[in-house]
Structures are given as structure tokens and as C-alpha cells.
């Protein structure tokens, strides 16, 4: 076994309506880099400048983040053609990265949302996961993970909101939410 490589990669899903799915995937990524693993983090539907982009730049080349989205929220009920194209580009890069097997951990951040709204085809994602190299860990985040993905996954965590400071007017804060 090559130093730093996983002997078995699993499929992890972080879903649910609670806060923390991306943060959880970022924590796993940081832990993986700390143990000598290479991480590729693809963000679907996100294009804003965030703290994780700056942090990943400091950890390059072991930690890479690529965003595929525009600044602002996507109208998920009627996505613009550009949003569909960016989601498609993200999936194509995900296929390339996962199948190449050069990264130990690949995170597909917010892909569950892209799946739920038909921006990427579920069949392609399931096929990709089934055909990934056995040492590649794949983490999929976002609300609304489809049942087929939940069934295929080795680990599924559902984030459930109990209390959130947004309910009392605290807005997104630099370094905490972005």
C-alpha cells in the first residue's frame, strides 16, 4: 500500500435540513489532509468567495476546491441554463477526478440538491459511485439525498435542525457561514 492511501474507500452522505453538511465534509477533508491524503472538493451550485477557498489554497496541492456556480442563490424551481451547464461541468469533472483515482477523498458538495432538482442525472451519479476505484472515498452533501443514493451509501448522516440563530435575525457571518 502506498503511504497515505486508503485501503478501502466508502461512500458517505450528509443530508437533511440542518446546518453543517458542508462544514462536516470540510472537517473530514482537513483530517484527511492532515493524515497525508489528497482531497478534491467540488462545490455544486456555489460560486461565492468563501473562507474554505482561502484555506484550501494554503493546503494546496493536497487540498483542492473547485466551485461550479454563480454568486447568489439558484432558482431551483426554474434553474437558468447557465446553472444547468455549471452543474453538468461539475459532474464531468467529478467523473474525471474520481475515476482517475489520484485523490483519496472526493467531496461532491451540494450534489444532493443538484440531484433533487434534476440538474444532474441520478443514474450517472450512481454509476460513477459504483465504478469508482475501491480506494476512493466519496462524500456527497446537500439536502434531499435521493433514496437510491442513501441505499448505496456506506454511511448516511442526516442533519436535523433543533435551534438556529437565523430564527432571531442573525445573518450569515464571515468566517462562520462563509
JOHU-V379972 format. One record per residue. PHI is phi in whole degrees, -180 to 180 (999 if undefined). OMEGA is omega in degrees with one decimal (* if undefined). NEAR is the number of other C-alpha atoms within 8 Angstrom. Layout:
<<PHI/OMEGA/NEAR> <PHI/OMEGA/NEAR>>
This chain:
<<999/176.4/4> <-67/178.7/4> <-55/177.0/5> <88/-178.5/7> <-88/174.3/10> <-77/174.2/8> <-85/177.4/7> <-145/174.8/8> <-94/178.5/11> <-118/174.5/11> <-109/179.1/13> <-116/177.3/12> <-126/173.0/13> <-115/-174.2/15> <-138/178.2/15> <107/-175.6/12> <-90/-178.5/9> <-83/177.4/10> <-73/170.7/7> <123/-176.7/7> <-68/178.1/12> <-66/179.8/10> <-60/177.5/7> <-63/179.3/9> <-65/176.9/13> <-67/176.9/9> <-63/176.4/8> <-61/179.9/8> <-63/178.5/11> <-62/177.5/8> <-61/-179.1/8> <-62/178.5/12> <-61/178.7/12> <-62/178.6/7> <-100/174.4/7> <87/179.0/10> <-92/176.6/13> <-100/-175.9/13> <-124/171.4/15> <-121/-172.8/12> <-118/178.7/12> <-101/179.7/14> <-109/174.1/15> <-82/172.0/15> <64/179.7/15> <-127/179.9/11> <-138/-178.1/10> <-79/177.7/8> <-78/-176.0/6> <-127/177.8/8> <-62/-179.5/9> <-67/176.8/8> <-65/178.9/9> <-66/179.6/8> <-65/180.0/8> <-62/178.4/11> <-60/179.0/10> <-74/-178.9/6> <-101/179.5/9> <-64/6.8/8> <-92/-177.6/7> <-78/-179.0/10> <-133/-179.1/14> <-122/172.5/12> <-121/172.8/10> <-126/179.3/7> <-104/178.6/11> <-132/178.8/14> <-175/177.2/13> <-101/174.3/11> <-66/-179.6/7> <100/-176.1/7> <-88/175.9/6> <-84/172.9/9> <-77/-173.0/7> <-69/178.2/6> <-77/177.8/5> <-148/-177.4/5> <-63/177.3/9> <-70/177.0/8> <-54/179.3/6> <-63/178.8/6> <-65/177.1/12> <-64/-179.7/11> <-65/178.7/8> <-64/177.6/12> <-64/178.5/15> <-64/178.1/10> <-62/179.0/9> <-62/179.9/13> <-65/178.8/9> <-63/177.2/8> <-67/177.1/8> <-57/178.0/11> <-59/-178.4/9> <-60/-176.8/8> <-67/-177.0/12> <-64/-175.5/14> <-69/177.2/10> <-67/176.1/7> <71/-179.4/11> <-86/177.1/7> <-109/-178.9/13> <-79/-178.5/14> <-127/175.3/14> <-125/179.2/16> <-106/175.6/13> <-110/-173.8/14> <-74/-180.0/15> <68/177.1/14> <-66/179.3/12> <-61/177.6/15> <-68/177.9/11> <-60/176.8/13> <-69/-176.6/13> <-60/-178.2/10> <-104/173.7/8> <71/178.8/7> <-78/173.0/10> <-136/-177.1/12> <-78/179.6/8> <-58/-177.2/7> <-59/179.4/6> <-66/-179.8/8> <-67/179.0/9> <-62/179.1/10> <-63/177.9/8> <-59/-179.2/11> <-65/-180.0/9> <-69/-176.4/6> <-102/-178.9/7> <-67/173.8/10> <-59/-172.6/8> <-64/179.8/7> <-95/-177.8/12> <-93/174.6/16> <-86/178.3/12> <-122/179.3/13> <-117/-179.9/14> <-119/-177.2/14> <-119/173.6/17> <122/177.4/15> <-63/169.3/10> <71/177.5/9> <-57/-179.6/15> <-68/-178.3/9> <-55/-179.8/6> <-65/178.0/6> <-72/177.3/9> <-60/180.0/10> <-64/-177.9/6> <-73/-173.3/8> <-65/174.4/11> <-87/-179.0/7> <-141/176.3/8> <-132/175.2/10> <-119/178.0/8> <-107/177.0/9> <-82/-177.4/12> <-122/179.0/8> <-72/174.2/8> <-114/179.4/5> <-155/-179.8/5> <-142/-178.7/7> <-67/175.4/7> <-63/-179.6/7> <-63/179.0/7> <-111/171.9/6> <95/176.7/6> <-76/-178.1/7> <-89/-179.9/5> <-57/-175.8/7> <-115/178.2/7> <-58/178.7/7> <86/178.5/7> <-113/177.6/6> <-95/179.2/6> <-145/*/10>>
